[in-house]
Amino acid sequence: MKAFLFLFAACIFFSCSSAGGKPTKADVEKALRARWDKPATSMEPKQSITIESIKIGSGAIANDQDLIDGIPPKAMVTIVQIEFTVRQYYNDQTMVTKRVMLAKVYKDQFGEWEVMNSGMKTQDTKYEPKG
């Protein structure tokens, strides 16, 4: 009986937490950094981001298109606009690109916040000499 109650409580906890709520700016920043801050590899230069602004919009339960895109059923999907700068560090210069991303933010199957790009504009790209 105790095992059943524990299993029942765990199911309620995980089903409630998988739907998620509205993300905070810190949640969005952490999820974005997980995708965009990268160490150098043999194929790619080091990359880092600076976030200028995060605007959190409305949210809704995942729709049919969200499910096709891989968002879990019943997840709360929040629209977020993120303005940020990407720096890619090459041997002789740094490429600096300003971007504005419209994204869907939701909790994945493991309860972690994810940022899914649903539209991106590159506002400006310039190169800085290695300093």
N, C-alpha and C positions, 0 to 999 in steps of 0.2 A: 504494500500500500504506500509506504514512504517513497519507494522508487517511482511509483506512478505519479505521486504528487510532485516529486522533484522533476520528472520528465515533463509534466504538464506546465509547471512554473517556467522551466527552461524554454519550452515552446512559446509560451506567451511572451517571455522576455525577448527572444530572438525575433519573433514576428513583429513585435512592436518596435524594436530597435532597427530592424531592417527597413522599415518604412521611413525612419529618420524624421527629422524636423527641418527647420530652416537652418542653414549653415551660418556660422559667424564669419567675419572677415578673416579671423585667424584660421578657421577651418579651410577656407578657400585658398588662402596663401600657402598653407602647408601642402594641400593637394596639388596646387600649381607648381610649387617648388619640387615636389617629388617627380614631376614629369619634365621640368625644364632645367633645373640645376643638375649639371652632369660633369663628372670628372673627364679629363682628357683620356682618349683611347688611342690605339694605333691608327684608327680610321677617322676619328672626330676630335676637334679641339675642345678644350674645356669650355663650358658654357654656364653662365649664371644670369639670373634675372634680378631686376629691381622693379618693385611694384609701386606704381604711382597712385592708382586708385582702384577701389573695388566698390561697385554699386550692386547691392543685392535687391533683386526684383521679386516678383510674385512666384508662388510655387503651386504645384498641382500634382496629383497622383499620376504616375507614369501612364502614358497613353499607348496606343497600339504601335506608333512609330518608335517611341522610346523603347518598347520591348524588342522591336526588330533591331534597334541600335545596340542592344545588349544591357539596357538598364533593367534591373530586377523588377518583377511584378510588384505592385503596391508601393514602390519607392516614391518618396516625395521628391519631385524634381523642381529645383529652383533655378530661375534664369538669373545669370550674373553677368555684369559687364566689367571686364578687367583691363585696365590700361597698364602696360608694363614695358620695360626695356630689356632686350636680350643682348648679352655681350658674349661674343665668341672670340676666344683668345688664340690667335694664330702666332707663329714664331716672330713675325715682323710687324704685325698690326692687330688691332682689335676691331672686329666688326660690331657696330652698335645699331640695333634695329628697334625702333619704337613700334609697338603693336597695340591694337585694341581687339580684344576677344569677347565675343558673345558666347557664353557657355551655359551648359546644363550642369548643375551640381547636384549630386545625390550620394547616398550611401550604397556601397556595393554589397555583395553577398557576405562580406566579412565585417561589415559595419564600419568600413573606412570611407571617408569622403573622397569622391572622384570628381574630376573636372573634365567634361566632355566638350570639346570645341564644336560649336555649331555655327561658327562664322568668325573670320579673322580678317582684319585690315592691317596692312603694313603702312604706317604713316610716314616713316622716314628711315633711311639706312645711310650710315656714314662710316668712315674708317678713321680710327685714331692710331697714331704711331705707337709702337710699343714703348712704354715709358718706364 
